[in-house]
């Protein structure tokens, strides 16, 4: 508790104090003075407490408004946004530590001042009793009152600093909590955003993976002079070489078509399956058994679900989530494929779709072929005009 500064300030002159003391000799006046003194102290503390409460409510409203504004932020999230918010959170944490330290210092000063004021009030009461009994000179009471007034002023200033720091800490705490929530939310949105982008990239390149390759290769080998050319060609272990040729041609074709969509194309034979047919179109055999031949190869390549994710180095579950592949072919070049009225480009087309019912249309020069199917597994559709 502290004496109200304005009440004592209005009687601060020594003349007024002496006039007051001249009437303190009556017991009635002493009681009234004591009551007035105590009521003044209570009034001061109530006014200060009410002012502090109002300041705190105002601060909370301001901080809440700022937080509501910050929560309205939305849109694309970049790693730079996250880094900037991390820096802000760290700065808020550092500011909080500084404010906590300042508050502890000022709070200790305030508690110390309160103790001194309590001691001062006790001393004044005792001195007033002595003055009324004419056992103490009045100038000593004057000095105690002046000292008490100085302590009250000091207490009010320190209390104001404590209230201001508590106000800042309250606002800071709201901002800090909201900043942490914003950071968690931003990180969650960033992960979801990256996942959505990866899924879009997976869907974008999946349509390019299904492929039919036609090419020719030359082979030369030695064969027994006792065998015919046909026997030599049939006995030659061509299958292993064909798989390598198919992978090389497939890799080259994908690299050309996916330029800008993937960093590199390095295939594994585990990512796809093939249906291969081959035919020797030209072959000769010399008297020494040397065989030279040209082989024509037709390879239908069927990518596995995980292939797009493997190429993009994306999480495998993004490909597993695509339940079935739909492969569409036709016998015309330059056609257009529509699935549920959405254009998907020309054939050959390979696309990953969720299970469900789909309307597939292939249009070519005014002609339209339609199919309706329920997609619950990998399907192949062939359209003939």
N, C-alpha and C positions, 0 to 999 in steps of 0.2 A: 504494500500500500504506500501511497505517496501523497503529499499535500498538494492541492490544486494550485498551480503556479499563479493564476490570475488573482485568486482570493488573497494570497499572501503578498502578491506584488502590489496590490492596492493599498496595503498598510505597511509597506516596506520602509517608510521613513521613520527615523528614530523618534520624531515628535509624536506621531500617531501611536507608536508602540508605548511611549511613556504615558500618553493619555489613557490608553487601554489599561495599562497596569494600575493606574490610579483608582480604577473602579473594580479591580479584581479582588479587593479586600472582602467584599461581600461574598458569602457562600453561594448565594443564588447566581450571582454573576459568574462565579467560577464554574458552576455546573453547566450553565448555558454556554460558556466559552468552550468547555470540554466537549459538549455535544456538537457545537458548531465545528470544532476542530476535526472530530471523527467523521461527521457527515461530509465535510469538505474532502477528506481523504477518500472516502467511499465514492463520492461523486467523480473525483478525478480518475480513479481506477475504472469505474464503469464507462466513463467517456472514452478512455483509452482503449478498453476492451472492445467497445462498440465500433470504434474507428478501425481497429485492426480487423475485426470481422468483416466490415464492409469492404476494406481493401482486398481481403482474401477472396470474397465472393466475386468482386470485379475482376480480379486476376484469373480466377477459374473460368469465368465467362469468356474472357479474351482468349485464353489458351484453348478452351473448347472450340471456339469459333475458328481458331487457326487450325486445329486438328481436323475439324469438319471440312475445311478447305483442302487440306492435304489429302484427305481420303477420297476426294473426287478425282484424283489423278488416274488416268487410265491410258491405254494405247500400247504401242510397241515398246518393248523393254529391251535395252541393249546392255552389254556387259559394262559399258561406260556408265550407264545409269546406276547400276548396282555399285560400282566402285565409288561413284560420287556419294551415294547414300551411306556407304560404309564409312567414308571419311567424315560425313556429317554426324553419324552415330558416335564415332570415336571422339569428335570434337565436343559433342554433348556430354559424353562421359567425363571428359577432362574438365569441362565447365562445372559439372556437378560436384566433382571432387574439390574444386576451388571454392565453390559456394558453400559446401559443407564445412570446409575449414574456416571460412570467414564467419559462418553462422556460429560455430562452436566458440570462437574467440569472443564475438559480441554477446553471446548468451552467457558466457562465464562473467563478462563485465557486468551484464544486467543483474545476474544473480548476486554478484558481489555488492552492487549498488543497493539492491533490495535489502540485503542484510544490514548495510550501513544505515539505510533509512529507518528500518525497524529499530535499530539501536538508538538512532537519533530521536525517534518518537518517545521511546521510553525515557530517555534522558530529559526531554522537554517536559514530560509529565511530572517527573520528579522535581525538576527545577521550578515548575509552576507551583507545586506544593510548597517548596521552600520559599518562594517569593511571597505567596499568600500568608505564610507564617512569619514573614519578615526575617527569615534566616539567611537570605541570600540577596546579594545586590542585583538590581534589575538589569544592569548592563550585561551580566553574564547570560541572562535569558535572551537579551537582544542578539548576542553573538550566536547562541544556539539556534535561534530562529533564522538568522541569516545563513548559517551553515546548512540548516535543513532545507531552506529554499534553494540553495545551490545544489544540494544533493538531489532534490526533486527535479530540477532542470536537467541535471546530468542524467538522471534515471529516465526522464522522458526522451532525451536524445538517443540514449542507448537503446531504449525500448523501440523507438522509431526505426533505428537501424536493424534491430532484430526482426521487426515486422516486415521491413522491406526485403530483407534476405529470405525470410520465410515465404513472402510473396513470390520472389524470384524462384525459390526452390519449388514451390507448388507449380508455377507455370512451367518451369524447366522439367519437372517430373512428368507433366502431361505431354510436353513436346518429346521427351525422351521415350516414353512408352509408345507414343504414336510413331516415332521414327523407327523403333524396333519392329513394330507391327508392319509398317510400310516396307521395311527391309525384308521381313519374312514373306510378305505378300508378293513383293517384287521378285524375289528369288523363286517363289512358287510359279508365278506367271512366266518367268523366264524359262524355267524347265518345261512348262507346258507349251510355251511358244516354240522352244527348240524342238520339242517332240512333234508338234504340229508341222513345223517346217521340214523335219526329217521325213515325216509321213508323206507330205506333199512331194518331196523329192523322190521317195520310194515309188509312189504312184506314177510320177512323171516318167521315170526311166523304165518302169516295168513294161510299158507298151513297146519298148524298143528291143526287149530281150528275146522274144520269140523270133526265130529267124529260119529261113530256108536258104541254104547255100548251094550254089552250083559252080564248080571250078574243075580245072584239069591240072594234072601233075604228070611229070615225066619220071620214069624209073629206068634204071639200068642195073643188070645183075648177070651173074654167070649161071649157066644151067648145063646139065649133062648133055653131051652131044648125042646121046642115045634117046633123048626125049624129044617129043614134038613140041612145037611152039605153044600149042594149047595146053599141053601138060605142064610145061615150064611156067606158064602164066597162072595156072590153077594152083600149082604148088608153092608159088612165091608167097611168103608171109606178109601180105599187104595190110592187114587190118590194123596192126600197131602203128604203122606209118600214117594210115588214113586218119586215125584219131588225133595224131599230132598236127596233121595238115588242117583238119577241121578246126582245132583249137586255135591255130595260128590265124586262119582266115576269119574265124568268128571274133577273135580278139581285135584284129585289125579293123573289121567292119564296125564293131562297137565303139572303138576308140574314135573313129571318124564321126560317128553319129552322136556320141555322148560328149563331144568336146565342149568344155565349159560347164558341163553338169557334174563330171567326176574329175578328180585330179589325175588319175591314171587307170588303166585297165590291165589288170594282171589276173587272168582267169585260172580257175582250178577245175579239173574235170569233174569234181564232186558237186559242182554248182548246177549242172545241167545233165540231161540225158539226150541221146541222139538216135535217130533212125537213119541209117546210111544205106544207100545203094551205089554200086560202082559198076563201071563198064569199060573194058579196054577198047579204045577207039582206033588205035594204031599200034602195031607191034612188028618187030623184025628180029630174026635170030641169025647170027653169023655161024660160019663153019666151026669156029672155036667155042661155040656155046654162049657167046655174048648176046644178051637180050636187051633191046631198047623198046620201051613201050610208053604209050600215053594212056592215062586212065582218067576217065570222066567220073566225077563224084557228085552225088546229090545227097545233101545232109539236111534233115529236118531237126532243128535244135529246140528242145523243150526245157526252158529254165525251171529250176526248182524255186519254191516260194522264197527261200532265204537268199537267193542270188542278188536281188536288188540291195538288200541290207549289207551283204558282204562287199559289194562294189562300193557302196557309200560309206562303209565302216559305221553303219547306223545300228542301234539296238536290234537284235534279232527278233524281238517280240513284235516290232512294227510290221514285219513281214508275216509272222505267224498270225497276226490279227486279221490279215486278209485271208478270208476263208477259202476262196476258190479262184482259179484263173479261168478266164474265158478267152479262147483263141478263135479269131474270125478270119477266114480266108475266102477268096473268090477267084474266079478265072479271068478277071478283068483288071487292067492297070488303070489307076486314076479314079477308082471308086471312092465312095465316102460311107463311113460307118456311123450310125446313130444308135445309141443305147438309151432307152427311155427319153428319146427326143434330144439327147445331148450329143453333139458331134465329138467323135473320137479319132478322126483322121481316116487314112486309107488302110486297106489290107496289104500285107498280113498284119493283124492287130492282136496284141496280147495285153490283157488288162486284168488286174486283181480286183474282185468285187466281193462285197459282203453277200451272204446267203439271201436269197429272195427271188422274186419274179421280175423278169426283164423282157422288154420288147426290143428286139434287135432288128435294125433295118440297114440294108446295103443299097445305096443308090448309085446308078451309073447311067449317064446320058438320058435322064428322064424315066428310066426304068427303076423299079423298086422291088426288092425281095425282102420279105418280112418273116421273122421267127419269134415266137414267144416261148420262153423256157423258164423253168424253175432251177435256179443255180444253187446246188447244194454240194457240188464237187467239181473238179476240173472238167471243163467241157470244151469241145472243138466243134465249130460250125463252119461248114463249107457252102458257099453260095455259087450257083452256076447260072449265068445269063445266056 
